[in-house]
Amino acid sequence: LALWASRREQSPGAAAVETGLLLGASIAAKQVTALHPILWIGRRRTATILLLVAVVPALTLLPYASEGGHLVRSLLMYGSVPASYGFSELALFDARFVLPVSLLALAASLAAAWWLRGSALERGALGLFLAILLFAPGMGSQYLLWPVALGSLYGGVRFLFYSAAATLWVVGGSFAWPGSGRWMGQLTWLAVILWTIGFFREEWASRRRASPA
């Protein structure tokens, strides 16, 4: 909805307010979009958008303000469930890997968000979701839905492979199929790797074509 609101051209002021409110509501509902506002930096009325992005989640936390330090720890120390998927495999091997893998995921996602801030918003949001999934220190099956709606705008073989692998993993886990606890998760991670590499190669090539000779 925030992406949709940003497409309004005739009333940029109202669009900025709507975008900021919707982005803030998105973060309040699920913190995975906390880095997405970076994609709006440098666009029209960025200050309005970012102000509302900060205010809306803060208002939802007011009833819990008395929790103090516990609230801060709950927000910043999110505990993803380790699974046999990508870098999460390290957390399963040794719990001491959780912090470095989490910091790597944060750094990679921040770098992706900053680099993508000049891209079309829909593509930037898709690329950021892919970066988060690629470096995720934990995995829940609901995470696999993040790039689907935006990925369907562009389609392609890599999107098809990801959709098939993710569906196989979710369905296989539900019915306890052999391999659902390990190789299906790694197959899905491979699909994320291929999709992410292809996406960023296309973005890089597009920028090179657009740059003056």
Disulfide bonds with the S-S distance in Angstrom:
none
